[in-house]
């Protein structure tokens, strides 16, 4: 039972301690995966609304980008830099 596991991990046998054990276990084991394109306004807007999406994330690219996609993104940002 969860009570035995909590006791084994040094938590007291009361309601508050068991709930704290539950919360600690969830925090340690819960992982979320959000999949979205890093290109476009939607990602930029979400990044401003929820800065932890950017500052607390790991970017993992599963597939190599095609050369024309990389060139397109680079050109888009280079044009904006040249306009400034």
Buried (B, 14 or more C-beta within 10 A) or exposed (E): EEEEEBBEEEBEEEEEBBEBBEEEBEEEEEEEEEEEEEEEEEBEEBBEEEEEBBEEEEEEEEEEEEEEEEEEEEEEEEEEEEEE
